[in-house]
Amino acid sequence: MPKETVTSKHRHIRGSRSYWTHAAPVLGLATGLAVLASVFKTRFNETNDVIDLALPPQTMFVDPRSFSVLPPSISNRDGPYSTPYFNPTNTTPPFFQMFHRDFLRVLGKKPYILEVAMNDTFAFAHEAPIWVEETGDVWFCSMDGGALGYSDWDNNSRVGRISMRDVEAGLSIRDDPYLIKKLNVPVEMLEIDSLQMTNGGSGPYRGQLLWITSGRGHHHPPSIVLQNPRPPFNTTVLLNNFYGRQFNSLNDIKIHPNGKFFFTDTIYGSINRFRPTPMMPNQVYSFDVETGETRVVADGFVHSNGIAFSQDGKTAYIADTGVAGGNSTMGPATIYTFDVQNSGTFTNRRIFAFIDAGVPDGLQLDAEGNVYSGTADGVSVWNPDGRLLGKFFTGQISANMVFAGDGRLVILAETKIYVAHIAAKGFALSPV
């Protein structure tokens, strides 16, 4: 059995197996954070054992060895969306769930995460986060179809934005951010006719928001669209077909360092009954804005979804969310990696990670090459080798996220938006 001593500030544990440790008591999150807002001094040995522990606030360490063998009496999580999600410390979200010591490099010494916007009756913050440094805004889209999306064959979804200046102003009212439980900053939602069922976004590209839409009905095809981030919010459609054939329902998009757009196509528009029967495979495409050339670069997916690139553009990451939208738990909930050839095609497909809660949706990378994915219980983070480091545990579907400046991660959680202040930094998502 591990030896344990408890002080008023933190739990100090030595031992090698079967323990969960935490830095904020389950009883009263605010109290725990106030007590533990001190600089951490955490030491691990080479096998991830905790030698000395004083974790950052809101951080829970769960040793993977502590749950490698569970008692038969513990209920089996029998599907990707079965609840409760894996939270052995029974901690109230949001918090940082750490599985490996290297997650501390992501978090830094004094990380914190809190809710900054909420609407329990409307999934206003679904996907497509775009950080616009010049205006200080983060843009996003509401859910296209689905529960609380209020959009269907006859009704369009919306795009919206929050001001990160409002967020920082709200945080500045207290000297200690750990004493602020949540904010409720204004959210502006817009209905733009040329953006039909927006689902992905990136950039800015040449000062414009880069959106990808799933389309709606027969006469609003899936499209790649540029939008002015300032009034009158005018738009330009760049692509809406593949040699005369409509795409199924475009899902996500990223800009490669070479300036080309890469995007995924899947059938969720049809599954959610706002698009007609799919007519093409679920594939990944590239689009050259200068020449207009569109080509397929990868196929063989059940539902190709999120997409991201390493900072040098040599590695692509694609999420396959095949288990979502089907009647079986056997489909993929998997992130794959590929080598990106000079021609733009993807080769050498290999498994990067499998998701334990829901599916891997939106993907982002930080400047150290760590991979972030939205999932059913928050945002998971892996190192470049595919080792799960930890989670931004929100306890609810958090489909996408974006770095809004260095050390600031904005997480979209359908009816809520969270902001995490951490040590990790993003990098420019557009070369121009």
C-alpha positions in Angstrom: 0.0 0.0 0.0 1.3 3.5 -0.7 2.1 5.7 2.3 0.1 8.8 2.5 0.3 12.0 4.5 -2.3 14.8 4.2 -1.6 18.5 4.9 -3.9 21.5 4.7 -2.4 22.4 1.3 -2.1 19.2 -0.6 -2.0 15.5 -0.6 1.5 14.1 -0.5 1.8 10.5 -1.8 4.6 8.1 -2.2 4.2 4.7 -3.8 4.0 3.0 -7.1 0.5 1.7 -7.8 -3.3 2.1 -7.2 -3.7 5.8 -6.4 -5.4 8.8 -7.7 -4.1 12.2 -6.6 -5.7 15.6 -6.8 -5.0 19.2 -6.3 -8.5 20.5 -5.7 -10.8 18.8 -3.2 -14.1 17.5 -4.6 -15.9 19.5 -1.9 -16.0 23.1 -3.1 -14.0 23.8 -6.1 -13.5 27.5 -5.3 -12.2 26.6 -1.8 -9.7 24.1 -3.2 -8.5 26.5 -5.8 -7.9 29.3 -3.3 -5.9 27.0 -1.0 -3.8 25.6 -3.8 -2.9 28.7 -5.9 0.7 28.2 -5.1 3.6 27.3 -7.4 3.8 23.6 -7.8 6.9 21.5 -7.2 6.1 18.2 -8.8 8.7 15.5 -9.3 8.4 12.2 -11.1 10.8 9.4 -11.8 11.4 7.8 -15.2 8.4 5.5 -14.8 5.9 8.3 -14.1 5.8 7.7 -10.4 5.0 10.7 -8.3 7.9 11.4 -5.9 6.9 14.8 -4.6 3.4 16.2 -5.4 1.9 19.7 -5.3 0.1 19.9 -8.6 -1.2 23.1 -10.2 -4.7 24.2 -9.2 -7.6 22.4 -10.9 -5.3 19.6 -11.8 -5.9 15.9 -11.1 -3.2 13.2 -11.6 -4.5 9.8 -12.5 -1.8 7.1 -12.7 -2.6 4.8 -15.6 -1.4 1.8 -13.5 -4.2 2.6 -11.0 -6.9 1.4 -13.4 -5.1 -1.2 -15.4 -7.0 -3.8 -13.4 -10.4 -2.9 -12.1 -12.7 -4.9 -9.9 -15.3 -7.0 -11.7 -18.0 -5.1 -9.8 -17.2 -1.8 -11.6 -19.7 -1.2 -14.4 -18.4 -1.5 -18.0 -18.5 1.6 -20.2 -20.3 -0.2 -23.0 -20.1 2.5 -25.7 -18.2 5.6 -26.8 -20.9 7.9 -25.3 -21.8 5.9 -22.2 -21.7 8.0 -19.1 -20.3 8.8 -16.7 -17.1 9.5 -18.6 -13.8 8.4 -17.1 -13.4 10.5 -14.0 -12.1 8.3 -11.2 -11.4 11.3 -8.9 -15.1 12.3 -9.2 -14.1 15.9 -9.8 -16.5 18.6 -10.8 -15.7 19.9 -14.3 -14.0 21.8 -15.6 -10.5 20.6 -14.6 -7.3 19.3 -16.0 -7.0 15.5 -15.9 -3.3 14.4 -16.1 -2.1 11.0 -17.1 1.5 11.7 -17.7 4.0 14.2 -16.2 4.6 15.9 -19.6 1.1 17.4 -19.4 2.6 19.8 -16.9 4.6 21.3 -19.8 1.3 22.0 -21.5 -0.3 23.4 -18.5 2.5 25.5 -16.9 2.7 26.5 -13.3 -0.6 28.3 -12.8 -3.1 27.1 -15.4 -6.8 27.7 -15.0 -9.9 26.9 -16.9 -13.4 28.5 -16.6 -16.7 28.9 -18.4 -17.0 32.3 -20.2 -20.3 32.0 -22.1 -23.4 29.8 -21.8 -26.8 29.2 -23.3 -28.3 25.9 -22.2 -31.1 26.1 -24.8 -29.0 26.6 -27.9 -25.9 24.8 -29.2 -24.4 28.1 -30.3 -20.7 27.1 -29.9 -20.4 23.9 -32.0 -17.3 24.1 -34.3 -15.2 26.1 -36.7 -13.2 28.3 -34.2 -11.2 31.1 -35.8 -9.0 33.5 -33.8 -8.7 37.0 -35.4 -5.9 38.8 -33.6 -6.6 42.2 -35.2 -10.1 42.4 -33.8 -9.6 40.3 -30.7 -12.5 38.0 -31.6 -13.0 34.3 -31.7 -15.5 33.2 -34.3 -17.4 29.9 -34.4 -20.6 28.3 -35.7 -23.7 26.9 -34.1 -24.7 23.2 -34.5 -25.8 22.3 -38.1 -28.7 20.0 -37.4 -28.8 17.8 -34.3 -30.1 18.6 -30.8 -30.4 22.2 -29.9 -29.1 23.3 -33.3 -32.5 24.7 -34.5 -31.4 24.1 -38.0 -32.6 21.6 -40.6 -33.6 21.2 -44.2 -35.6 24.4 -44.0 -33.6 26.4 -41.5 -30.0 27.6 -41.6 -27.4 27.5 -38.8 -25.5 30.7 -37.6 -22.0 31.9 -37.1 -21.1 33.9 -34.0 -18.2 35.5 -32.1 -17.1 36.5 -28.7 -14.5 39.2 -27.8 -11.5 38.0 -26.0 -11.1 41.5 -24.7 -14.4 41.0 -22.9 -13.1 37.8 -21.4 -9.9 39.4 -20.2 -11.8 42.4 -18.8 -14.0 40.0 -16.9 -11.0 38.2 -15.5 -9.3 41.5 -14.4 -12.1 42.3 -11.9 -10.3 40.0 -9.3 -6.7 39.9 -8.5 -6.8 36.1 -8.3 -8.5 34.4 -11.4 -9.0 31.2 -9.3 -11.7 33.1 -7.4 -13.8 33.6 -10.5 -16.0 30.6 -11.1 -17.4 31.6 -14.4 -18.1 34.6 -16.7 -20.9 35.3 -19.1 -19.5 37.5 -21.8 -21.8 38.8 -24.7 -22.2 36.5 -27.7 -23.1 37.9 -31.1 -24.8 35.5 -33.5 -25.2 36.3 -37.3 -27.3 34.6 -40.0 -25.4 34.9 -43.3 -27.2 33.5 -46.3 -24.1 32.4 -48.2 -23.0 30.4 -45.2 -25.3 27.4 -45.3 -24.8 25.0 -42.3 -21.2 26.1 -41.5 -19.2 23.3 -39.8 -15.5 24.1 -40.2 -13.2 27.1 -40.2 -9.6 28.2 -40.1 -7.3 31.1 -40.9 -7.7 34.0 -41.2 -6.7 33.8 -44.8 -5.6 37.1 -46.3 -7.5 38.9 -43.6 -10.7 36.9 -44.2 -12.4 34.2 -42.2 -12.1 30.8 -44.0 -15.4 28.8 -43.6 -16.4 25.4 -44.9 -20.1 24.6 -45.0 -22.1 21.3 -45.1 -24.7 22.8 -47.4 -28.5 22.5 -47.0 -31.1 20.9 -49.2 -30.6 20.4 -53.0 -29.9 24.1 -53.9 -27.4 25.2 -51.2 -24.3 23.0 -52.0 -21.5 22.5 -49.6 -19.0 25.3 -50.1 -15.7 26.9 -49.1 -16.3 30.6 -48.4 -14.3 33.6 -47.3 -16.0 36.2 -45.1 -15.0 39.7 -44.1 -14.7 39.7 -40.2 -15.9 43.3 -40.1 -19.2 44.7 -41.1 -20.9 44.3 -43.6 -19.5 40.7 -43.3 -19.6 40.2 -47.0 -18.6 36.8 -48.4 -17.0 35.2 -51.4 -17.7 31.6 -52.4 -14.4 29.9 -53.6 -15.6 26.4 -54.3 -18.9 24.5 -54.3 -18.4 21.4 -56.5 -16.1 18.7 -57.8 -16.2 19.0 -61.6 -19.9 19.6 -61.5 -20.7 17.2 -58.7 -21.8 18.5 -55.3 -19.8 17.3 -52.3 -21.7 15.3 -49.6 -21.5 17.7 -46.6 -18.1 19.3 -46.2 -16.8 19.1 -42.6 -13.5 20.7 -41.7 -10.7 22.6 -43.4 -7.1 23.7 -42.8 -4.5 25.7 -44.7 -1.3 23.9 -45.5 2.0 25.9 -45.2 2.2 25.7 -49.0 -1.0 27.8 -49.2 -3.4 25.1 -50.4 -6.6 24.3 -48.6 -7.2 20.7 -47.4 -10.7 19.7 -46.4 -12.8 16.7 -45.4 -16.1 15.5 -46.8 -18.5 13.2 -45.0 -22.3 12.3 -44.9 -23.4 13.9 -41.6 -25.7 16.3 -43.6 -27.6 13.3 -44.9 -27.6 11.5 -41.5 -29.0 14.7 -39.9 -31.5 15.1 -42.7 -30.6 18.4 -44.1 -28.7 17.1 -47.2 -29.8 14.7 -49.9 -28.5 11.1 -50.3 -24.7 11.2 -50.6 -23.3 10.6 -54.1 -19.5 10.4 -53.5 -17.1 8.6 -51.1 -16.0 10.2 -47.8 -12.7 11.7 -48.8 -10.0 14.3 -48.1 -9.4 16.9 -50.8 -7.0 19.7 -51.6 -7.9 23.0 -53.3 -5.4 25.3 -55.0 -6.9 28.8 -54.7 -4.6 30.2 -57.4 -5.3 27.6 -60.1 -8.7 26.3 -59.0 -7.5 22.7 -59.1 -9.3 20.3 -56.7 -8.1 16.8 -56.2 -8.6 13.8 -53.8 -5.6 13.2 -51.6 -6.8 10.4 -49.3 -9.8 8.0 -49.0 -10.8 4.9 -47.2 -12.6 6.6 -44.3 -15.9 5.8 -42.7 -16.5 9.5 -41.8 -13.5 11.7 -42.5 -13.8 14.6 -40.0 -11.2 16.8 -38.3 -8.0 17.7 -40.1 -4.7 19.3 -39.0 -1.1 19.6 -40.0 2.2 19.7 -38.2 3.8 23.1 -38.2 6.2 22.1 -41.0 3.4 20.6 -43.1 5.0 17.2 -43.4 2.5 15.3 -41.3 -1.3 15.3 -41.7 -3.8 14.3 -39.0 -7.3 13.1 -40.0 -10.1 12.1 -37.6 -12.4 9.2 -38.6 -15.6 9.5 -36.6 -17.2 6.4 -38.1 -18.7 5.2 -34.8 -20.9 8.4 -34.7 -24.0 8.3 -36.8 -24.2 4.5 -37.0 -25.9 1.8 -35.0 -22.8 0.0 -33.8 -20.0 0.7 -31.3 -17.5 -1.0 -33.6 -16.8 1.9 -35.9 -13.6 4.0 -35.8 -13.2 6.8 -33.3 -9.6 7.2 -34.5 -7.0 9.8 -35.4 -4.8 8.7 -38.3 -1.5 10.3 -39.4 -0.1 10.5 -42.9 3.0 11.7 -44.6 2.3 14.7 -46.9 4.1 14.3 -50.3 5.3 17.2 -52.4 2.4 16.5 -54.7 0.0 17.0 -51.8 -1.2 13.4 -51.6 -1.2 11.6 -48.3 0.7 8.4 -47.8 1.9 6.0 -45.1 -1.4 5.9 -43.1 -1.0 4.9 -39.5 -3.0 5.0 -36.3 -2.2 7.9 -34.0 -4.8 7.5 -31.3 -8.2 5.9 -30.4 -10.7 7.9 -28.3 -12.2 6.5 -25.2 -15.1 9.1 -25.0 -17.1 9.9 -28.1 -15.1 10.6 -31.2 -12.1 12.7 -32.2 -13.7 15.8 -33.8 -11.8 19.1 -34.4 -8.0 18.8 -34.3 -5.3 21.4 -33.5 -1.6 21.3 -32.7 0.6 23.4 -30.5 4.1 24.7 -31.2 5.6 21.7 -29.5 3.8 19.3 -31.8 1.3 18.1 -29.2 -2.1 17.1 -30.8 -5.4 18.4 -29.3 -8.8 16.8 -30.2 -12.3 17.6 -29.2 -14.1 14.6 -27.7 -17.2 13.8 -25.7 -15.7 14.7 -22.3 -13.6 17.7 -23.3 -10.3 18.1 -25.1 -7.6 15.3 -25.1 -3.9 16.0 -25.7 -1.3 13.6 -27.0 2.4 14.2 -27.5 3.8 13.8 -31.1 4.3 10.0 -30.5 0.7 9.5 -29.6 1.0 9.2 -25.8 -2.1 10.6 -24.0 -0.8 13.3 -21.7 -4.1 14.5 -20.3 -7.5 16.2 -20.9 -9.2 19.5 -20.5 -12.1 17.8 -18.8 -15.4 19.6 -19.4 -17.6 16.6 -18.9 -19.5 17.4 -22.1 -19.1 17.2 -25.9 -16.4 19.8 -26.8 -16.1 19.5 -30.6 -13.3 21.9 -31.3 -10.8 24.4 -29.9 -8.4 27.1 -31.0 -5.4 29.0 -29.6 -6.4 32.6 -29.2 -2.9 34.0 -28.7 -0.1 32.3 -26.8 -1.2 30.4 -23.7 -4.9 30.8 -24.3 -7.1 28.0 -25.5 -10.7 28.5 -26.4 -12.9 25.4 -26.2 -16.3 25.1 -27.9 -18.6 22.9 -25.9 -22.0 23.2 -27.8 -23.9 25.2 -25.1 -20.8 26.6 -23.4 -17.5 28.2 -24.2 -14.5 27.6 -22.0 -11.2 29.4 -21.9 -8.0 27.8 -20.5 -4.9 29.8 -19.6 -1.9 27.5 -20.0 1.8 27.4 -21.0 1.4 25.9 -24.4 1.4 28.1 -27.5 -0.2 27.7 -30.9 1.2 28.7 -34.3 -0.1 30.6 -37.3 -2.7 28.6 -39.1 -2.2 30.4 -42.4 1.0 31.3 -44.2 -0.5 34.5 -45.6 
